[in-house]
Structure formats: C-alpha cells, structure tokens
Amino acid sequence: MPKAEIKNLKKAAERIIKAVKNGERIIIYGDSDLDGVSSVIILKETLSNIGSKNHIIYFPDREEEGYGLNNDALAALEKNSPALFITLDCGISNIKEVDVANKMGFEVIIIDHHEPLNKYPKASIIVDPKQKGDKYPFKGFANVGLVYRLAEKIFKDNIPEPIRKSFLQLVAMATIADMMPREDENENMIIEGIGYIEESWRPGIQSLFGLGDFKNLNLAEKINKVNSLMNIRNIENGLPASYRILVESDRKKADKLAEVLVQMGYEKRRKIKEIIREIENRSLIKEDNIIFEGDESWELILLGVAAAVVSKNTGKPVFLYRKYEENCQGSVRAPDGYNTVEAMKTCDNFLLTYGGHPRASGFKVKNEDLDKFRQCLINYFKENI
C-alpha cells in the first residue's frame, strides 16, 4: 500500500513549477512571525533556485493590518494581478478575503498549518494536514516544516546539500519558536537542523548566535534567546527584522541589526512585565473562568507572550486584545486541555476573523460586540471544561 502524502502538496508543487516555467508573477504572502518569515525565505530561495525572476514578497503588519490575509493588503497588491498568490502560515481562516482575492484575478494557494474553521476558503489549492480528507498521519508540522516538504517536491527530492542544510536550520528554529510538538518528523528536522546552526553560512545566524550576551549559554538556550529577539516588531520597507537579518549577505550589517534587536529586547521585556502586572491587578477583582482584558496602549505583538505567562500562572484561557477605533485585535493562550479555536467557533457570529491552534490563537472583533464575545466564551468554558 503506497504511503499517504500530505493532501495537495504535490499538486501545489506542480502548479508552482508551471508558474515559474511560464514566467508568471508569483506573490509570496507570509505571516510576520518567525514561522511565517522562515516559510517565506524557504519558498523565495526555492523559487530563485529554479529560475523565478518574477516574485513579490509581502508581510502584513499585525499592528496596522491584523493577522493573515486582509483587505488593506489586497488593495495594495491588486496592481500585481493576475498572479499566483501563495499564503504561508495564514489563509485557512480567511474565507471572505480569499473571495476578494479571487475577484481581483489572483489564483490563491494556501499553505497553512492552523485549525480549519467551519468553512474552507475557495482557494485553488489548500495544503493543510488538518483539512478534511488529508490522510497524512502526522499533523503537527509548523508551517515552515510544510514549506520545507513543498520545497522537496519542487526540487523533485534533489535539493542541493548546502541549500537543504540552510533550510533545515530555519525549520528547526521556527518549529521551536512556534511551540510545535517535538515529535515524529518535527523532532527529526529539529535535531538535524540544530546540528547545522553553528556552521551556518547565513551572516544573520552567525551574528545572532555570536552575540556577546549569549556567550555562556548552551545551544538550546541560545536558540530560545534568538527566537525571542526575532519576534520583536521592527519593520523597514514592509519587511520585519527577522526576515531582513536572515537574508542579509553582509556580516557587518547583520551585526548592527542584531545589536539593535538586543536593545529592543530589553524594552520588550519591560513592556510585557507592565502588561502582566496590569492584568493581574485587574483580575484580582474578577472571578471569571477566563481572563479577558484589553487596552488601547498595549502593543499587539506583545500580547501572545503576556497571555502565555498569565495563562501559565492562572491555569485559565487568556484572551488579550488591543483596542483600536472600531475593532479589537487579540491574542489567545490557554493551558493544555483547552481548545480556544473550538470555543471561538461557537461565538463566530460576533467575530470578524479568528483562528489558530487549540492553545494559541487570535481574533478580531468589533468594539460593539466585545462584551457579547466575552460572555459567549465564559458560557462555552462553563459547559466544556
């Protein structure tokens, strides 16, 4: 009996190869966390190596545009239609936005590892091991692991060895950063990728792992510190710092950016501590079965870490949000045994967008529906935990 394959992976690889051969424009649209950034780098370098000269990269700014495919980004990219539009580490929850992209003349391929919602986007091809009908036995990939498997298909299982090693370094770092299970194929890729990090040819990796602050740390500790630095909001020309440093070819420039990130890291930790302290003070007077808090001043990129700490300290699902003029955007973290995506599925009539993993997810809600959403979540967890 033939071994099961990840559903649509081969189909996506063949469509991408065809697009490159035909000189079609390709848009690589990736989330701005390390998993999304590493996914973009692997696909971009794969395309370049098979001869693509007509690809565009776009990262949505979570603070300004929100998570995933969004209308502001599509409006900015519409001038590039028609094109093959590939979403990485996002897209599976963007039902309405994919419809808009289709109407603009884009052909959408989704490469995502998040939980599908009640409906699927009308994309040309969807690669997500968690989608219905996917019989591949391992479901726990980070998105970067999926894109690495896609690269193998595009290279027809003949990736040049230096490229393969450089890709696996990114797979290892991003899979650890995204807190995916260290088992099965993930563990194999992590172990091999870690083994190549200290001999990396990427100047950015050399700079990050050579930082003086990390001198007395072992490699595992360095990886965790580096991953934290890569999650700092520092954007130039639409490109997050993690992307810029990982593709930088000049060691001196990489060294300068690494030092900037170290200094920003101190400030990041200070702000996160302030957010956690404020949440703890507010929670003292509440006895809800969830923690649901927000503020206009909180930076969205800090809320995932803050929510993780508060969830660990309280044993409760934590929903934190930044409040904007009309909407709120939030990050969610929960202890083992909670499924925040399933919870939000029951409240989706109050939500603009949502999605993610059972224990780590996100949402966008109108300000006017905020209290209804909170009460819906409280009711759900009363009945399901």
C-alpha positions as CSV (number, residue, x, y, z in Angstrom):
1,M,0.0,0.0,0.0
2,P,1.5,3.4,-1.0
3,K,2.5,5.8,1.8
4,A,0.0,8.6,2.3
5,E,1.1,12.1,1.2
6,I,0.1,15.4,2.5
7,K,-3.0,16.3,0.6
8,N,-2.4,18.7,-2.4
9,L,1.3,19.1,-1.6
10,K,2.4,17.6,-5.0
11,K,-0.4,19.5,-6.8
12,A,0.9,22.8,-5.2
13,A,4.5,22.0,-6.2
14,E,3.5,21.2,-9.8
15,R,1.5,24.4,-10.1
16,I,4.4,26.5,-8.7
17,I,6.8,24.8,-11.2
18,K,4.5,25.6,-14.0
19,A,4.2,29.2,-13.0
20,V,8.0,29.6,-12.9
21,K,8.4,28.0,-16.3
22,N,5.7,30.2,-17.8
23,G,7.2,33.4,-16.2
24,E,4.0,34.1,-14.2
25,R,4.1,36.6,-11.5
26,I,4.1,35.0,-8.0
27,I,3.1,36.7,-4.7
28,I,4.5,35.1,-1.6
29,Y,2.4,36.4,1.3
30,G,3.6,35.3,4.8
31,D,2.8,35.9,8.4
32,S,5.4,38.1,10.1
33,D,6.3,35.8,13.0
34,L,9.4,33.5,12.7
35,D,7.4,30.6,11.4
36,G,5.9,32.7,8.6
37,V,9.1,34.5,7.9
38,S,11.1,31.3,7.6
39,S,8.4,29.8,5.4
40,V,8.7,32.9,3.1
41,I,12.5,32.6,2.9
42,I,12.5,28.9,2.1
43,L,9.9,29.4,-0.7
44,K,11.6,32.5,-2.1
45,E,15.0,30.9,-2.2
46,T,13.5,27.8,-3.8
47,L,11.8,29.8,-6.5
48,S,15.1,31.7,-7.2
49,N,17.0,28.5,-7.5
50,I,14.6,27.1,-10.1
51,G,14.7,30.2,-12.1
52,S,11.9,32.5,-11.0
53,K,12.6,36.2,-11.6
54,N,9.1,37.5,-11.1
55,H,8.1,37.0,-7.5
56,I,7.0,39.5,-4.9
57,I,7.1,39.3,-1.1
58,Y,4.5,40.7,1.3
59,F,4.2,40.6,5.1
60,P,1.1,42.1,6.7
61,D,1.8,44.4,9.6
62,R,-0.1,42.9,12.5
63,E,-0.4,46.2,14.3
64,E,-1.7,48.1,11.3
65,E,-3.5,45.4,9.2
66,G,-4.1,42.5,11.6
67,Y,-3.2,38.8,11.2
68,G,-3.5,36.9,8.0
69,L,-4.9,37.9,4.6
70,N,-6.6,41.2,4.8
71,N,-8.4,43.8,2.6
72,D,-5.7,46.5,3.1
73,A,-3.0,44.2,1.9
74,L,-5.1,43.0,-1.0
75,A,-5.8,46.6,-2.1
76,A,-2.0,47.3,-2.0
77,L,-1.3,44.2,-4.1
78,E,-4.2,44.4,-6.6
79,K,-2.0,46.2,-9.1
80,N,0.0,42.9,-9.5
81,S,-3.0,40.9,-10.6
82,P,-3.1,38.5,-12.3
83,A,-0.7,36.4,-10.3
84,L,-0.3,33.2,-8.4
85,F,-0.9,34.2,-4.8
86,I,0.6,31.9,-2.2
87,T,-0.3,32.4,1.5
88,L,2.1,31.0,4.1
89,D,1.2,30.4,7.8
90,C,-2.1,32.0,7.2
91,G,-5.2,31.9,4.9
92,I,-7.1,28.9,6.2
93,S,-9.5,31.1,8.2
94,N,-9.7,33.9,5.6
95,I,-12.9,33.0,3.8
96,K,-14.1,36.4,2.8
97,E,-10.6,37.7,1.9
98,V,-9.9,34.8,-0.4
99,D,-13.2,35.6,-2.2
100,V,-11.9,39.2,-2.6
101,A,-8.6,37.9,-4.0
102,N,-10.3,35.7,-6.5
103,K,-12.4,38.6,-7.7
104,M,-9.2,40.6,-8.2
105,G,-7.9,37.9,-10.5
106,F,-5.5,36.2,-8.2
107,E,-5.2,32.4,-8.1
108,V,-4.8,31.5,-4.5
109,I,-2.8,28.7,-3.0
110,I,-2.9,28.3,0.8
111,I,-0.1,26.7,2.7
112,D,-1.2,26.7,6.4
113,H,-1.0,24.6,9.5
114,H,-3.7,26.2,11.6
115,E,-7.0,24.6,12.5
116,P,-9.7,24.9,9.7
117,L,-12.9,26.6,10.7
118,N,-16.5,25.6,9.9
119,K,-16.0,26.6,6.2
120,Y,-13.0,26.5,3.9
121,P,-11.8,29.4,1.7
122,K,-12.4,29.0,-2.1
123,A,-8.7,28.7,-2.9
124,S,-7.3,27.0,-6.0
125,I,-5.2,24.7,-3.8
126,I,-5.2,24.2,0.0
127,V,-2.3,22.5,1.8
128,D,-3.1,21.9,5.5
129,P,-2.7,18.5,7.1
130,K,-5.6,19.3,9.4
131,Q,-8.1,19.7,6.5
132,K,-10.8,17.2,5.8
133,G,-9.6,14.3,3.6
134,D,-5.9,14.6,4.5
135,K,-4.8,11.1,5.4
136,Y,-1.2,12.0,6.2
137,P,-0.5,10.6,9.7
138,F,1.5,13.5,11.1
139,K,-0.5,16.7,11.7
140,G,1.8,18.6,14.0
141,F,4.0,20.5,11.5
142,A,5.0,24.1,11.9
143,N,4.2,25.9,8.7
144,V,7.9,26.0,7.9
145,G,8.0,22.2,8.0
146,L,5.2,22.1,5.4
147,V,7.1,24.6,3.2
148,Y,10.2,22.5,3.5
149,R,8.3,19.5,2.3
150,L,6.9,21.6,-0.5
151,A,10.5,22.6,-1.4
152,E,11.5,19.0,-1.6
153,K,8.7,18.4,-4.1
154,I,9.6,21.4,-6.1
155,F,13.3,20.3,-6.2
156,K,12.0,16.8,-7.0
157,D,13.7,15.4,-3.9
158,N,17.0,16.6,-5.1
159,I,17.7,19.8,-3.0
160,P,21.4,20.8,-3.3
161,E,23.1,19.9,0.0
162,P,24.1,23.4,1.1
163,I,20.5,24.6,0.5
164,R,19.0,21.7,2.3
165,K,21.2,22.4,5.4
166,S,20.3,26.1,5.4
167,F,16.6,25.3,5.1
168,L,16.7,22.9,8.0
169,Q,18.3,25.5,10.2
170,L,15.3,27.7,9.6
171,V,12.9,24.7,10.1
172,A,14.5,23.9,13.4
173,M,14.4,27.4,14.8
174,A,10.9,28.2,13.6
175,T,9.4,24.9,14.7
176,I,10.8,25.5,18.2
177,A,9.6,29.2,18.2
178,D,6.1,28.2,17.2
179,M,6.0,25.6,20.0
180,M,5.0,22.7,17.8
181,P,5.3,19.2,19.3
182,R,8.8,17.9,19.3
183,E,7.9,14.5,18.0
184,D,7.9,12.5,14.8
185,E,9.0,14.5,11.7
186,N,9.4,17.7,13.7
187,E,11.9,16.1,16.0
188,N,13.9,14.7,13.1
189,M,14.1,18.0,11.4
190,I,14.9,19.9,14.6
191,I,17.7,17.6,15.5
192,E,19.3,17.7,12.1
193,G,18.7,21.5,11.7
194,I,20.2,22.3,15.1
195,G,23.3,20.3,14.1
196,Y,24.0,22.8,11.2
197,I,23.3,26.1,13.0
198,E,26.9,26.6,14.3
199,E,28.3,26.2,10.8
200,S,25.6,28.3,9.1
201,W,26.7,30.3,6.1
202,R,23.9,32.9,6.8
203,P,25.6,36.0,8.2
204,G,22.4,36.8,10.2
205,I,22.5,33.5,12.0
206,Q,26.3,33.9,12.6
207,S,25.6,37.4,14.1
208,L,22.7,36.3,16.3
209,F,24.4,33.2,17.7
210,G,27.6,35.1,18.2
211,L,26.1,37.8,20.4
212,G,28.2,38.5,23.5
213,D,25.1,38.3,25.7
214,F,24.8,34.6,24.8
215,K,28.5,33.7,25.2
216,N,27.9,31.4,28.3
217,L,24.7,29.8,27.1
218,N,24.4,26.3,25.6
219,L,23.0,26.0,22.0
220,A,19.4,25.2,23.2
221,E,19.4,28.3,25.4
222,K,20.8,30.4,22.5
223,I,18.1,29.2,20.2
224,N,15.4,30.3,22.7
225,K,17.0,33.7,23.1
226,V,17.5,34.2,19.4
227,N,13.9,33.3,18.7
228,S,12.7,35.8,21.3
229,L,14.7,38.6,19.5
230,M,13.2,37.5,16.2
231,N,9.8,38.3,17.5
232,I,10.5,42.0,18.0
233,R,8.5,44.5,15.9
234,N,11.0,46.3,13.8
235,I,9.8,46.9,10.2
236,E,11.5,48.6,7.4
237,N,10.1,48.9,3.9
238,G,7.4,46.4,4.9
239,L,10.0,43.8,5.9
240,P,10.2,42.5,9.5
241,A,13.6,42.5,11.2
242,S,13.7,38.7,11.3
243,Y,13.4,38.5,7.5
244,R,16.0,41.2,7.0
245,I,18.6,39.7,9.2
246,L,18.1,36.1,7.9
247,V,18.6,37.1,4.3
248,E,21.3,39.7,4.9
249,S,24.5,38.9,3.0
250,D,26.8,41.4,4.8
251,R,28.1,40.3,8.2
252,K,28.7,43.8,9.4
253,K,25.1,44.9,8.6
254,A,23.8,41.7,10.3
255,D,25.9,42.5,13.4
256,K,24.4,46.0,13.6
257,L,20.8,44.7,13.3
258,A,21.5,42.0,15.9
259,E,22.6,44.6,18.4
260,V,19.6,46.8,17.7
261,L,17.4,43.8,18.4
262,V,19.2,43.1,21.7
263,Q,18.5,46.7,22.8
264,M,14.9,46.4,21.7
265,G,14.6,43.1,23.6
266,Y,15.3,44.8,26.9
267,E,12.4,47.3,26.2
268,K,10.1,44.5,25.0
269,R,10.6,42.6,28.3
270,R,9.9,45.7,30.3
271,K,6.6,46.3,28.4
272,I,5.5,42.7,28.8
273,K,6.1,42.9,32.5
274,E,3.9,46.0,32.7
275,I,1.1,44.4,30.8
276,I,1.2,41.3,33.0
277,R,1.2,43.4,36.2
278,E,-1.8,45.4,34.9
279,I,-3.7,42.2,34.0
280,E,-3.0,40.7,37.4
281,N,-4.3,43.8,39.2
282,R,-7.5,43.8,37.2
283,S,-8.0,40.1,37.7
284,L,-7.9,40.3,41.5
285,I,-11.5,41.7,41.5
286,K,-12.9,39.2,39.0
287,E,-13.8,35.5,39.3
288,D,-14.5,34.6,35.7
289,N,-13.4,31.2,34.3
290,I,-11.3,33.1,31.6
291,I,-9.2,36.2,31.6
292,F,-10.4,38.7,29.0
293,E,-8.6,42.0,29.1
294,G,-7.5,44.8,26.7
295,D,-6.2,48.3,26.4
296,E,-5.6,50.9,23.7
297,S,-1.9,51.2,24.7
298,W,-0.9,47.5,24.6
299,E,1.2,46.5,21.5
300,L,-0.4,43.6,19.8
301,I,2.9,41.8,19.2
302,L,3.5,41.6,22.9
303,L,0.2,40.1,23.8
304,G,0.9,36.5,22.9
305,V,3.9,36.3,25.3
306,A,1.9,38.1,28.0
307,A,-1.1,35.8,27.6
308,A,1.2,32.8,27.8
309,V,2.6,33.9,31.1
310,V,-0.7,34.8,32.6
311,S,-2.3,31.5,31.4
312,K,0.6,29.5,33.0
313,N,0.2,31.5,36.3
314,T,-3.6,31.2,36.5
315,G,-4.4,28.0,34.7
316,K,-7.1,29.8,32.7
317,P,-7.6,30.6,29.0
318,V,-6.4,34.2,28.4
319,F,-7.8,36.5,25.8
320,L,-5.9,39.8,25.5
321,Y,-6.6,42.5,22.9
322,R,-5.5,45.9,21.7
323,K,-8.4,48.2,21.2
324,Y,-8.5,50.4,18.1
325,E,-11.0,53.0,17.0
326,E,-13.6,50.5,15.6
327,N,-12.2,47.0,16.3
328,C,-10.1,45.0,18.7
329,Q,-7.4,42.5,17.7
330,G,-6.3,39.9,20.2
331,S,-4.1,37.0,21.1
332,V,-5.1,33.9,23.0
333,R,-3.2,31.4,25.0
334,A,-4.6,28.5,27.1
335,P,-3.4,25.6,29.2
336,D,-3.3,22.0,27.9
337,G,-6.8,20.6,27.5
338,Y,-8.5,23.8,26.3
339,N,-9.4,24.4,22.6
340,T,-9.7,28.1,22.0
341,V,-10.5,27.7,18.3
342,E,-13.5,25.5,19.0
343,A,-14.6,28.0,21.7
344,M,-14.5,30.8,19.1
345,K,-16.3,28.7,16.5
346,T,-19.3,28.9,18.8
347,C,-19.0,32.6,19.0
348,D,-18.2,33.4,15.4
349,N,-21.3,35.5,14.9
350,F,-19.6,38.1,17.0
351,L,-16.2,37.9,15.3
352,L,-14.7,39.4,12.2
353,T,-11.9,36.9,11.9
354,Y,-10.3,34.3,14.2
355,G,-8.2,31.1,14.0
356,G,-5.0,29.4,15.1
357,H,-4.2,26.4,17.2
358,P,-6.2,25.0,20.2
359,R,-3.9,26.6,22.8
360,A,-2.6,29.6,20.8
361,S,-4.9,31.6,18.6
362,G,-6.1,35.1,17.7
363,F,-9.2,37.1,16.9
364,K,-10.6,40.3,15.6
365,V,-13.9,41.7,16.9
366,K,-15.9,44.9,16.6
367,N,-15.8,47.0,19.7
368,E,-19.6,46.9,19.9
369,D,-19.5,43.1,20.1
370,L,-16.7,42.8,22.7
371,D,-18.9,42.2,25.7
372,K,-21.1,39.7,23.8
373,F,-18.0,37.8,22.7
374,R,-16.6,37.7,26.3
375,Q,-19.9,36.4,27.7
376,C,-20.1,33.8,24.9
377,L,-16.6,32.5,25.8
378,I,-17.5,32.4,29.5
379,N,-20.6,30.3,28.7
380,Y,-18.6,28.0,26.5
381,F,-16.0,27.2,29.0
382,K,-18.6,26.7,31.8
383,E,-20.1,23.9,29.7
384,N,-16.9,22.4,28.2
385,I,-14.3,22.2,30.9
